[in-house]
Amino acid sequence: MSSDQNDYNLRQYHLMQQTISDFDLGKLSLPRLISQIEGLIDALEGVSVEVRNNLLSRWAVLEDIFAVSLHEERNTLKPSEAERIRTALVELSELVGSHIDDISPPE
């Protein structure tokens, strides 16, 4: 991966972390979180299929929970769904952090 791609991907990873933080602070709705994370994952350049799939597997948990709540015409999440979202976001944040560590230049 080129230095430019690393810099670009680093920005995308930081934006993912900011998006998760904004959701945690109540600044984003679940649908907006899902949309933004998906867009940021799609925007990554030159990452392996494994990296992309690992990120998407955490994102898919969010998408699935939201789809079920829409199907059931609910505006609120069940406690078990909220916990699954929290777990997926922690895992996603940790995964993103590890990718940031992998491509960040040493200080």
N, CA, C and O of each residue as an XYZ file, in Angstrom:
428
protein
N       0.852     -1.174      0.000
C       0.000      0.000      0.000
C       0.898      1.237      0.000
O       1.901      1.286      0.712
N       0.533      2.219     -0.792
C       1.333      3.428     -0.900
C       1.151      4.317      0.330
O       0.214      4.153      1.110
N       2.063      5.246      0.472
C       1.991      6.203      1.589
C       0.712      7.033      1.505
O       0.086      7.328      2.523
N       0.327      7.407      0.275
C      -0.902      8.179      0.096
C      -2.124      7.364      0.506
O      -3.041      7.887      1.140
N      -2.134      6.070      0.139
C      -3.247      5.209      0.536
C      -3.281      5.043      2.049
O      -4.352      5.053      2.657
N      -2.107      4.891      2.655
C      -2.060      4.776      4.116
C      -2.641      6.017      4.780
O      -3.431      5.918      5.718
N      -2.242      7.197      4.282
C      -2.753      8.448      4.845
C      -4.268      8.550      4.658
O      -4.996      8.940      5.571
N      -4.719      8.197      3.476
C      -6.150      8.243      3.180
C      -6.912      7.281      4.089
O      -7.918      7.661      4.689
N      -6.442      6.044      4.194
C      -7.115      5.050      5.037
C      -7.067      5.441      6.500
O      -8.024      5.210      7.239
N      -5.967      6.026      6.920
C      -5.860      6.497      8.303
C      -6.964      7.514      8.598
O      -7.567      7.485      9.671
N      -7.225      8.403      7.657
C      -8.316      9.378      7.825
C      -9.666      8.663      7.931
O     -10.502      9.023      8.760
N      -9.874      7.645      7.084
C     -11.139      6.906      7.128
C     -11.306      6.196      8.471
O     -12.394      6.197      9.047
N     -10.232      5.595      8.966
C     -10.300      4.906     10.257
C     -10.593      5.888     11.394
O     -11.381      5.589     12.291
N      -9.954      7.064     11.351
C     -10.230      8.066     12.387
C     -11.679      8.556     12.297
O     -12.317      8.807     13.319
N     -12.185      8.691     11.087
C     -13.585      9.087     10.928
C     -14.529      8.003     11.456
O     -15.586      8.320     12.002
N     -14.158      6.732     11.298
C     -14.965      5.653     11.872
C     -15.014      5.783     13.385
O     -16.078      5.658     13.991
N     -13.870      6.033     13.991
C     -13.843      6.183     15.448
C     -14.666      7.394     15.891
O     -15.370      7.331     16.898
N     -14.578      8.487     15.146
C     -15.358      9.678     15.482
C     -16.853      9.404     15.329
O     -17.655      9.873     16.135
N     -17.223      8.659     14.314
C     -18.626      8.313     14.084
C     -19.170      7.471     15.236
O     -20.281      7.704     15.712
N     -18.387      6.498     15.677
C     -18.788      5.671     16.824
C     -18.933      6.538     18.065
O     -19.896      6.390     18.818
N     -17.992      7.431     18.279
C     -18.047      8.337     19.426
C     -19.290      9.230     19.367
O     -19.960      9.437     20.378
N     -19.590      9.752     18.182
C     -20.774     10.598     18.024
C     -22.049      9.814     18.342
O     -22.967     10.349     18.964
N     -22.106      8.559     17.920
C     -23.266      7.724     18.247
C     -23.350      7.518     19.763
O     -24.426      7.626     20.350
N     -22.223      7.225     20.384
C     -22.197      7.013     21.833
C     -22.684      8.251     22.591
O     -23.301      8.139     23.650
N     -22.400      9.419     22.040
C     -22.795     10.674     22.679
C     -24.221     11.090     22.322
O     -24.699     12.130     22.776
N     -24.897     10.281     21.509
C     -26.269     10.591     21.125
C     -26.383     11.588     19.998
O     -27.468     12.110     19.742
N     -25.273     11.867     19.310
C     -25.291     12.824     18.211
C     -25.751     12.217     16.893
O     -26.104     12.940     15.961
N     -25.747     10.878     16.815
C     -26.153     10.181     15.596
C     -27.193      9.134     15.923
O     -27.149      8.502     16.978
N     -28.124      8.959     15.013
C     -29.094      7.868     15.129
C     -28.440      6.574     14.641
O     -27.395      6.598     13.990
N     -29.067      5.455     14.963
C     -28.561      4.167     14.499
C     -28.523      4.099     12.968
O     -27.517      3.652     12.417
N     -29.574      4.521     12.259
C     -29.499      4.461     10.790
C     -28.344      5.306     10.227
O     -27.683      4.905      9.269
N     -28.118      6.451     10.819
C     -27.029      7.331     10.356
C     -25.679      6.689     10.643
O     -24.780      6.734      9.804
N     -25.531      6.092     11.826
C     -24.300      5.375     12.180
C     -24.023      4.284     11.149
O     -22.913      4.174     10.629
N     -25.041      3.484     10.863
C     -24.899      2.374      9.912
C     -24.462      2.898      8.550
O     -23.541      2.356      7.941
N     -25.109      3.935      8.079
C     -24.800      4.505      6.772
C     -23.375      5.052      6.714
O     -22.645      4.796      5.757
N     -22.989      5.797      7.729
C     -21.664      6.408      7.725
C     -20.557      5.363      7.830
O     -19.548      5.454      7.130
N     -20.741      4.378      8.696
C     -19.719      3.335      8.838
C     -19.588      2.560      7.527
O     -18.476      2.282      7.078
N     -20.713      2.213      6.916
C     -20.666      1.492      5.646
C     -19.909      2.303      4.590
O     -19.069      1.763      3.870
N     -20.207      3.580      4.505
C     -19.534      4.435      3.531
C     -18.042      4.524      3.776
O     -17.255      4.517      2.829
N     -17.643      4.608      5.041
C     -16.222      4.696      5.365
C     -15.496      3.385      5.070
O     -14.356      3.394      4.604
N     -16.151      2.270      5.341
C     -15.542      0.971      5.010
C     -15.395      0.850      3.498
O     -14.351      0.427      3.004
N     -16.446      1.221      2.765
C     -16.404      1.160      1.304
C     -15.316      2.071      0.729
O     -14.764      1.789     -0.334
N     -15.015      3.146      1.423
C     -14.047      4.120      0.925
C     -12.588      3.680      1.117
O     -11.688      4.257      0.507
N     -12.351      2.684      1.941
C     -10.974      2.236      2.172
C     -10.347      1.781      0.859
O     -10.998      1.146      0.029
N      -9.074      2.116      0.688
C      -8.368      1.795     -0.556
C      -7.236      0.809     -0.285
O      -6.456      0.979      0.652
N      -7.162     -0.216     -1.117
C      -6.036     -1.130     -1.075
C      -5.973     -2.043      0.134
O      -4.926     -2.627      0.412
N      -7.082     -2.178      0.860
C      -7.075     -3.081      2.018
C      -7.424     -4.491      1.548
O      -8.092     -4.674      0.530
N      -6.969     -5.463      2.294
C      -7.229     -6.846      1.923
C      -8.710     -7.180      2.095
O      -9.442     -6.501      2.814
N      -9.119     -8.228      1.425
C     -10.482     -8.724      1.561
C     -10.743     -9.096      3.019
O     -11.838     -8.871      3.535
N      -9.745     -9.660      3.676
C      -9.894    -10.057      5.078
C     -10.178     -8.850      5.980
O     -11.062     -8.898      6.837
N      -9.421     -7.777      5.777
C      -9.635     -6.556      6.580
C     -11.037     -6.024      6.337
O     -11.768     -5.727      7.282
N     -11.411     -5.904      5.073
C     -12.739     -5.369      4.742
C     -13.844     -6.248      5.330
O     -14.808     -5.736      5.900
N     -13.706     -7.571      5.191
C     -14.722     -8.492      5.713
C     -14.808     -8.454      7.232
O     -15.903     -8.564      7.784
N     -13.684     -8.301      7.918
C     -13.705     -8.191      9.376
C     -14.465     -6.942      9.826
O     -15.239     -6.985     10.782
N     -14.236     -5.843      9.131
C     -14.963     -4.609      9.453
C     -16.450     -4.763      9.139
O     -17.308     -4.381      9.935
N     -16.739     -5.321      7.977
C     -18.142     -5.479      7.573
C     -18.901     -6.446      8.476
O     -20.109     -6.294      8.658
N     -18.222     -7.427      9.039
C     -18.921     -8.374      9.919
C     -19.417     -7.668     11.177
O     -20.480     -8.013     11.693
N     -18.672     -6.691     11.677
C     -19.141     -5.918     12.849
C     -20.251     -4.963     12.435
O     -21.234     -4.793     13.156
N     -20.088     -4.342     11.271
C     -21.106     -3.435     10.756
C     -22.418     -4.185     10.521
O     -23.494     -3.643     10.772
N     -22.334     -5.426     10.040
C     -23.530     -6.216      9.716
C     -24.410     -6.451     10.940
O     -25.630     -6.543     10.811
N     -23.818     -6.546     12.105
C     -24.601     -6.709     13.339
C     -25.533     -5.511     13.506
O     -26.709     -5.671     13.833
N     -25.004     -4.322     13.280
C     -25.807     -3.100     13.398
C     -26.938     -3.100     12.382
O     -28.088     -2.805     12.708
N     -26.593     -3.434     11.154
C     -27.569     -3.466     10.069
C     -28.681     -4.479     10.349
O     -29.858     -4.188     10.137
N     -28.305     -5.663     10.822
C     -29.293     -6.706     11.112
C     -30.259     -6.283     12.209
O     -31.469     -6.477     12.086
N     -29.733     -5.713     13.268
C     -30.585     -5.289     14.382
C     -31.547     -4.198     13.921
O     -32.730     -4.221     14.262
N     -31.042     -3.253     13.155
C     -31.901     -2.188     12.668
C     -32.978     -2.737     11.730
O     -34.134     -2.318     11.797
N     -32.603     -3.670     10.861
C     -33.570     -4.263      9.937
C     -34.694     -4.976     10.686
O     -35.860     -4.872     10.305
N     -34.347     -5.695     11.745
C     -35.371     -6.397     12.535
C     -36.301     -5.388     13.206
O     -37.517     -5.578     13.214
N     -35.740     -4.321     13.766
C     -36.587     -3.330     14.433
C     -37.518     -2.643     13.433
O     -38.663     -2.333     13.763
N     -37.034     -2.408     12.222
C     -37.903     -1.840     11.180
C     -39.006     -2.821     10.803
O     -40.172     -2.444     10.686
N     -38.631     -4.065     10.617
C     -39.602     -5.094     10.240
C     -40.703     -5.232     11.298
O     -41.874     -5.431     10.977
N     -40.298     -5.121     12.555
C     -41.260     -5.237     13.655
C     -41.919     -3.901     13.986
O     -42.690     -3.803     14.941
N     -41.612     -2.872     13.196
C     -42.186     -1.531     13.361
C     -41.989     -0.981     14.772
O     -42.901     -0.425     15.384
N     -40.759     -1.159     15.265
C     -40.402     -0.644     16.593
C     -39.505      0.569     16.450
O     -38.654      0.624     15.562
N     -39.701      1.549     17.334
C     -38.857      2.738     17.361
C     -37.778      2.666     18.437
O     -36.886      3.512     18.493
N     -37.866      1.661     19.278
C     -36.871      1.505     20.340
C     -36.263      0.113     20.260
O     -36.874     -0.832     19.762
N     -35.049      0.021     20.763
C     -34.351     -1.257     20.765
C     -34.667     -2.034     22.032
O     -34.908     -1.460     23.094
N     -34.661     -3.328     21.898
C     -34.754     -4.191     23.073
C     -33.414     -4.124     23.807
O     -32.385     -3.859     23.186
N     -33.415     -4.360     25.125
C     -32.143     -4.335     25.862
C     -31.093     -5.280     25.260
O     -29.912     -4.936     25.205
N     -31.511     -6.448     24.816
C     -30.546     -7.392     24.225
C     -29.968     -6.846     22.920
O     -28.803     -7.091     22.607
N     -30.776     -6.109     22.160
C     -30.288     -5.510     20.918
C     -29.307     -4.379     21.214
O     -28.279     -4.243     20.551
N     -29.635     -3.581     22.205
C     -28.732     -2.488     22.590
C     -27.382     -3.047     23.043
O     -26.339     -2.466     22.747
N     -27.402     -4.158     23.751
C     -26.158     -4.782     24.210
C     -25.364     -5.339     23.026
O     -24.141     -5.210     22.982
N     -26.054     -5.951     22.076
C     -25.362     -6.464     20.882
C     -24.741     -5.327     20.069
O     -23.648     -5.474     19.522
N     -25.434     -4.209     19.996
C     -24.885     -3.038     19.302
C     -23.649     -2.545     20.029
O     -22.624     -2.268     19.407
N     -23.744     -2.436     21.341
C     -22.603     -1.975     22.137
C     -21.396     -2.888     21.927
O     -20.278     -2.410     21.736
N     -21.623     -4.198     21.963
C     -20.533     -5.160     21.769
C     -19.927     -5.020     20.376
O     -18.705     -5.013     20.225
N     -20.776     -4.910     19.361
C     -20.284     -4.763     17.989
C     -19.475     -3.482     17.824
O     -18.462     -3.470     17.125
N     -19.920     -2.402     18.467
C     -19.194     -1.135     18.357
C     -17.864     -1.178     19.089
O     -16.879     -0.606     18.621
N     -17.824     -1.851     20.234
C     -16.548     -2.014     20.942
C     -15.580     -2.813     20.077
O     -14.417     -2.439     19.927
N     -16.064     -3.910     19.512
C     -15.223     -4.741     18.644
C     -14.770     -3.967     17.409
O     -13.609     -4.055     17.008
N     -15.685     -3.212     16.808
C     -15.339     -2.420     15.636
C     -14.298     -1.367     15.992
O     -13.328     -1.173     15.259
N     -14.497     -0.699     17.099
C     -13.554      0.326     17.528
C     -12.167     -0.260     17.799
O     -11.155      0.339     17.437
N     -12.126     -1.428     18.434
C     -10.842     -2.081     18.697
C     -10.166     -2.505     17.395
O      -8.952     -2.367     17.243
N     -10.953     -3.015     16.469
C     -10.416     -3.434     15.177
C      -9.867     -2.227     14.412
O      -8.772     -2.281     13.851
N     -10.626     -1.162     14.398
C     -10.177      0.065     13.735
C      -8.904      0.579     14.398
O      -7.967      0.988     13.712
N      -8.867      0.559     15.717
C      -7.672      0.992     16.438
C      -6.450      0.175     16.076
O      -5.349      0.713     15.963
N      -6.637     -1.123     15.892
C      -5.488     -1.965     15.516
C      -5.010     -1.627     14.107
O      -3.811     -1.681     13.834
N      -5.928     -1.281     13.214
C      -5.522     -0.886     11.863
C      -4.823      0.471     11.878
O      -3.882      0.699     11.117
N      -5.280      1.355     12.731
C      -4.596      2.647     12.879
C      -3.173      2.417     13.365
O      -2.228      3.001     12.836
N      -3.024      1.567     14.374
C      -1.689      1.259     14.896
C      -0.793      0.652     13.822
O       0.401      0.943     13.755
N      -1.390     -0.200     12.979
C      -0.609     -0.878     11.937
C      -0.065      0.083     10.887
O       1.022     -0.139     10.352
N      -0.811      1.155     10.584
C      -0.372      2.030      9.484
C       0.116      3.396      9.955
O       0.602      4.185      9.145
N      -0.002      3.686     11.240
C       0.486      4.970     11.738
C       2.009      4.967     11.741
O       2.639      3.981     12.122
N       2.592      6.084     11.312
C       4.060      6.147     11.350
C       4.555      6.173     12.793
O       3.904      6.762     13.656
N       5.680      5.551     13.062
C       6.223      5.573     14.428
C       6.580      6.996     14.835
O       6.981      7.813     14.006
N       6.429      7.272     16.113
C       6.724      8.632     16.592
C       8.165      8.779     16.950
O       8.590      9.855     17.370
